[in-house]
Amino acid sequence: MDGSNGRILALVVVATIVFAVGRRFQRTMDAWAGWGKAVEAAAEAASKIPGAKSAAWKAVRRMIGVGLIALIVLAAAASAIRYG
């Protein structure tokens, strides 16, 4: 291999290495940005947990109340039909 072919081969090898390092750097930067967004989303979700828990328990209490009222109304209707 003469001198100019060796220089071209060296240039190709260096360009390939620079390209691979550049791609790895870009993937690292994308992963870092994604991690930051994930941390931010997790913090936002964690702040919503107490509100969601309280809303869920409030809905359960309302459902029990509505069920009791419906049971009383049905019992009253059955009583009225039976003794009416």
Protein Blocks (a to p, Z undefined) as FASTA:
>chain_A
ZZklmmmmmmmmmmmmmmmmmmmmmmmmmmmmmmmmmmmmmmmmmmmmmmmmmmmmmmmm
mmmmmmmmmmmmmmmmmmmmmmZZ
